[in-house]
Amino acid sequence: MLDLDLSRVEPSVAGPKRPQDRVALSGVAQSFRSGIGGAAAEVSPKQISRFDDERDVEAGAVLKAPPERLHEPEAAASVVNGSVVIAAITSCTNTSNPSVMIAAGLLAKKAVEAGLQSRPWVKTSLAPGSRVVTDYLAEAGLMPYLEQLGFNLVGYGCTTCIGNSGPLPEEVAKAVTDNDLAVAAVLSGNRNFEGRIHAQVKASYLASPPLVVAYALAGTVLCDLSKDSLGKDDNGKPVLLKDVWPSAEEVEALVASSVNSEQFESEYGRIFEGDDKWKSMPAPTGTLFEWAEDSTYVREPPFFIDFAAEPAALADVEGARVLAMLGDSITTDHISPAGAIGPDSPAGAYLIEQGVPRAEFNSYGSRRGNHEVMMRGTFANIRLRNQLVPGAEGPWTVHLPDNEKMSIYDAAMRYQNEGTPLVVIAGREYGSGSSRDWAAKGSALLGIKAVIAGSYERIHRSNLVCMGVLPLQFKDGASAASLGLDGTETFNITGIAVGIEPGQLAKVSVKRADGSQTSFDAIVRIDAPAEVEYFRNSGILQMVLRQLAGPATRHPACCRQSWR
């Protein structure tokens, strides 16, 4: 028996840094101040320019040509802490629900009819997951209103929700950087971890599509949309969210008249056809994939180089150094490459060396078939805080024992050349969030042999095992801090070479820079017999290849070619 008190149900969003952190609409401003802190906590709503007195809108006009956007420098001058600079209706989750999409269109219609416009510093976009969405929005007559507010169709599929929003307008970006502003994004996606949405955005809120439109009108998260105005109408009267929010009856009626099965049959019936450009692309044939040596998008990965017929004997980890010393809630967005590729990043430097112009860098997601790009982007999140580099954010570490600061990728490559294995030390919930495969693949390619954490997200833990990286867990609530670890030590991990059983203990011996030593037991988070086999084979890819090849594993070159 479940009892639900409907009087306590309230409009909510999630943020500013995690999708599991529900925030009531009335509490968004306080959540921003608490979550961001610093100067952002001190901004007053009076500092938020709404441009209401500067908008010259002809009274009573409906669906008129959009007024000229204010000059970028003027718009940028009004960007302060808490300003919404990105408002995106994205393909994740919500756009499969006609009710909320129709509601967003109806809200846009009512806002336009009231004379409202999106704030000029807000980058708006519409990227549903299916062409059916634009079909029924057009059938309902709502697309023009969304477009009037800047929610023009930019494509179908992942955009802002995976960091593919593109750059902010130049002057807005400059204002954010020059004034070190904490600005926000509001999107209808399902992930908003640090650094995921945009490099210049420090707070991101997940919201329903109609609330995304509402925040584009308000232009700030430092307001209470349950009672503050979205702007002023043609007569100078404040317009509240309740004034433009569509009723359930309005939504239901328009869904019934605008959404039909023929739309789905038509669009999904031709989903694999593609356009003329797609159809004209040359495609190789045959049973083996033809690797293009000069491709910067798809390259042969190194997982099967020097592939042996039998897995090597299990070995302990000796003389390992710490590549990153991390805190709690390190997500796969902190670990896995995502979003735009910066020109000053190791991945950007690699692409420049390959002759790729900056305008064609594209994103990590588009280049996920190139391990050279992806391993350079592992742990490259701009919000990563490595305790080996106090006070710094981003992909930085120090090479030990010389203490030279460098990127995590460069340090990992130097350690590999020196023959030094690596470990990562972390707090609780390591690997939470979207458990993308490259979080584990990149870790393995960087030479990380083990992770020692307070606890793990279940899928990332499994992915680490499947890439041959040993997940260890501190016992009995212990942590790096309680054990006096600072990351400058060298580590030996023993008890692995003799064989692994699920849940066994391993001994971690620690030698400090001053020569003193300590040790502790850690739980081996290889939790099932099948995972023992994955790890014994140095990963699931190698194990599957050995199983497929069977007796042919006596001929490693043939096996590697067959797998290719």
Beta strands, then each sheet from edge to edge (+ up, - down):
strand 1: 12-14
strand 2: 22-24
strand 3: 84-89
strand 4: 123-126
strand 5: 183-187
strand 6: 201-206
strand 7: 229-232
strand 8: 238-240
strand 9: 317-325
strand 10: 396-399
strand 11: 404-407
strand 12: 422-425
strand 13: 448-453
strand 14: 470-474
strand 15: 490-494
strand 16: 505-511
strand 17: 517-524
sheet 1: 1+ 2-
sheet 2: 4+ 3+ 5+ 6+
sheet 3: 7+ 8-
sheet 4: 9+ 12+ 13+ 14+ 17- 16+ 15- 9+
sheet 5: 10+ 11-
end
